[in-house]
Amino acid sequence: MAYNIFQRQTPDIAAKLVEDRNGETRHVRLGEDYKGRPVHSNRDVWIIRIAEAGVVGHAHASTDDVINLLERRLAKLRMSAGSLDSKTFDCLSELGHRYQSRARFDEAERLLREAFEGRLEKLGETDRGTLNSMAGLASVLQERGQFDEAEPLVRKALKISQATLGSSDPATLDKLDAVASVLQAQGRFTESEGFFSQAASCSGLATAAAAGSLVQWAGYGAMSDDEEKEKPPEGAKTRGDTGGQLLHGAEALAPPRRLGDFKKLDGTERQRFFQKNAEKKSDWQTIQSQLVALQGKKQVYGSNHPDTIIAVGHLGLAVQEQGRLSEAEKLFREALAISRETLGELHPNTLTSLSNLASVLVKLRQFSEAEDLRKEELDKCRSKLGNMHPDTLISVSNLGELYMEQGRLKEAEPLIREDLEGSRTMLGPNHPGTLISMNNLASLLQKQGKHSEALPLFREALDGSHQALGDSHPDTIVSLINLGSFLEEQGQRREAKELFQEALATSQREKLPDLARAARDYLRGL
């Protein structure tokens, strides 16, 4: 069936909501594209809906094709409209984020910086587009591990947004989340919690009792604060959540990445592990914020909208954090089913939902299904993104970690090695993700008895953490404990004791009791 966009809209476009330049949400109008941008009336634009057995199929365009079109459009805009035209800025930003999603970070940073600096020069720092460009540049800098430049940028965007748009404006709330994210990436979890709390407060969150009613409204059953939490079976490793963080803007949750044992954690998993040391009130604040977000998404967009799927995933992560694994599994299964049906098998949300479900199944010790999902996740990442994309490498690591969890070390080794080699190439030797990959491989080699190869990796990971993250970062403390544990096993007790003492002192100073407890236990065992 064919639809002329100037005469009638497809049902999905008619229901779609967009945000205009004033920040107001509205429906797409006749004569506009799917982003709500006016199409010249001289153009004859049709949308073809292809249905098979009454089901509308997905039209797919490869990311590389889209990038090629944007590159050609940018070249034409530079010539026709100039480098300081708003259309040029928009194209720079869109192409920059496309590059970022393909891990072409040098090109992404160059274009996003040009878009920001151009908007700043022409429109000023208080313009909404300038603020978004400021945050967009900060996001790629954060992904590259350039926190010294990313943090002041996003803090400045938040400060200006609060002053010009107000504390409750959605754009301001996005900046609050962005500041929290860059703080979390640096291991500054107490500071980040404050920004998340601000976002929750400005969103008009309900009380804990109201949150329980929202869960009932959402159809997931009541959850009270004193409800008994589910725990892994006796003897299972109790590690932090392996859920996700927002990877590219709000598009998708990142798949998890882990380090080997309870003390070897990465990404959002690290964040949740250490946040357990914060006040327990944050548990309910997290649940509340995700419930309110899910309620809003369902009311505005409907149950099958990508933003709703993301909100379901976020709620699943928050519920999983409280140990309610069966409820989290139900949420992740729902998100995956909707993603497969509405977005297709290779959409980022579908890959994220695969990963989230696999993670909770590992916690539930359902290894067979978890392995099938991990393999599917990896195959699709290789197909969609290529072998060297950071998301593919995370999926490689996820499958390797699953094998390690089951003691299948021989199967795990080529995957863990592939992850480290790819991370060194794509992210650099001292990127936090690369350092985690070093610890992963070192831990595997230690378990295999390959001590001469494991030791230099443990030392390199610790040295890199000191240089890139600082002495007080949780990852640095983890690396201290990892190296100390290895040295203790090799009978080098004096150096191991010094490392454990340093880890204990830093953990106590930074108020990280779980790590302090781990370091203290090792010291007692010497």
C-alpha angles and dihedrals in degrees: 000000000000127000125193105215092219093055109034140352134232112252093252094050091046089056095043119110123208135185115239126212091272091057094251121138117230143150122272110264130220110277094031130108124239091278093054095255117143116251118213111259091229090067120090104216124177132178116215118207113199115201128188118190088349094305120117112231129219121258109219131201121180118245090236090056091051091048091051091052092048091049090053091045092050092051091052093046092052089055100039105032102019133236095286098054119116091234090055090050091051092050092047090053096046094047091044092055090046089054089048092053089053091049092247089139100165092056092041094053092047094053097040090049090050091050092050096046092045094051090045091053097045105030105023131237096285095060113112092230091051091052091050091049090050091054092043092055090047090054095058091043089053091049089053091051093248094137096155090069099030097056100054090045095054092040089054091049090052094048093050092043092053091049098045105028103027133246096278098049111118090234090056091049089052089054091050089054090046092054090048090050095053090047091051090050087059093048094250094134099157090057093044092052089059091057092047088051090052090052091049092049093048090049090063096246120195129233121274090264091052089050089057090054090050090055089053090048090051089054100246100113130252121306120191126193093245096045111132111259123228114245132200115259118280110285095022117132111255104218133161123272115289095206125123149269128219105278110182107019109294094325103104147353113249118243113250126263123196140190112222114267134026088284095050106079135151144195116343089353090065090045093054093043092056096036087063084075091060124086113298091233087081089068091065093040089056093048091046095050093050093046093051090047092050092047091051094047093050093048095047104034107017130240098292100050117116091238090054091050089053090049091052088052092049091051089050090054092049092048091047089052088061090054095253094136099165091052090048090050090053092051094047092048090051092050092048094048093050092045093051092049101042106025105029135243098288100045114122091239090055092050090048092049090051090053095045092051092047090051095055091044089056088054089050089050091240092141100162096060091037090056092050090052093046091051091048090048092051095045091052094046090052090048096046104032107020130243098288102048112117091237090054090049090052089053089049089053092046092057092044091051090051090055090048090051088059095042093251092138098158091057092044097052101073090047095049090047091049090052094052095045092049093046092052089052100042103032105023131248097283100041111123090241092053092049089053090051089053091054090048093055093041090053092049092049090048090055089049092052093245092136099158090060096040098054099062090047092053090049093047091050091051094046091048092050091051090051101040103031107021134241097287099049113116090234090058090050090049090052090051090054093044094053092042091052091051093048092048089054089052092051095252092131100158096059091039090055092051091051093048091048091051091048092049095049093048093045091051092047092049092044096241101144097175091058091041089053091050093050091046092051091052091050091051090052094055 
